[in-house]
Structure formats: structure tokens, C-alpha cells
Amino acid sequence: MTLDKSGLSKALLAMMNNAQDNAWSKQQVADAMAAAIDGYVRTASVSGVVVTLPGGGTASQADTVGLA
């Protein structure tokens, strides 16, 4: 899977700055962090998946597809 580490870093930094500027509670910080990580994982792309089929055959996906 290809993940956007730079995008996650920017989202977390923005979240931390917002939390500091607005005196967020621990729960607000946790919710915002979970949302940033969720977005990070959901926007990943997957390529080269090979699935083993019943009977021993395989199927593969050569094109990159999004998880969202």
C-alpha cells in the first residue's frame, strides 16, 4: 500500500496547532487524531494484489485502486 506520510504529518501538525490555539480537551485531541489517521489510511492506494481462489487458482489486480 502506498500511504501519504507527508500528508499525515501535515494533518497531525495542523491538529496540534488547532488544539493548542483553542485549548482543546484530551477527548477533542484524541478525536481529531483518530480522524487524521482514518483519513490517512482511507486515502491509501493498493496495487499488485493477488488473491488465491478456491481450487488453487489466482487472480490479480494490476491497476492501482483507492481504498475509499
Secondary structure, DSSP 4 states (H G I P E B T S, - for coil): -B--HHHHHHHHHHHHHHHHHTT--HHHHHHHHHHHHHHHHHT-EE--EEEEPTTS-EEEE-S-EE--
